[in-house]
């Protein structure tokens, strides 16, 4: 597992208060992890802070799963 | 009840009549304040009068970049957090619609409504992280009733009410409440300048038979800022001696 994936999963666990085992790469934030739209905004803000990247609105809208987030961040690093 | 010890607040327009009464009321309940305004001398004098460990932040609310930076400056000055934002600053540029210039419209919308939006947006971020926040905006009875000669002012104040209702719904799940206080006629330098005939004409419209005081507004803000008001959001608390019951 990549370092990015570890850090992304840690943030998801902290923000959504879900068990680490549930945060698989295929997990959808909304359907599988119980996030609402405000949670997504908070997660995106947390990713931006953690990785020092800017995630514009049109990119953020496409981030539906844990893998989407990891891939986007890796592509900007 | 209504103890604000350990809480921090940013108050805009803090050296004005109503703003200083709000600041005094919040400070009296134990909050530490960042007092913002456009006139540094007046702010300094007021902060000195208030005593305590309050900070002053000079800001021109018609400058978007300065407004965007204000919450960050307040968080820094207040030791890393902002629990309460009071959007109090406001201006008037009264004119009848046929005579109202573009700038009279845009200046009022910019300072009264857009600055409130920018400050709320900036404050929502640290408040969301803290899972606690109180955003309180001072609107006006005329934002609900309208008033001839104040199309710009009434629009800006009605805008604040609609914005607060939307933000209240967006942020409720994070422990953040968003409310308004709508003063009626409050005793001020402006009302002191009225002659007796003008005063009595106004008083016939106020069932309480008297103008309000800044302290009446301060008390309403303290309530909405308190932990006890945590289940109240998206509301407008009218403080007007009964002149409009909405």
Interface residues (C-beta under 8 A of the other chain):
Chain A: X36 X38 X42 X45
Chain B: X125 X128 X170 X171 X173 X174
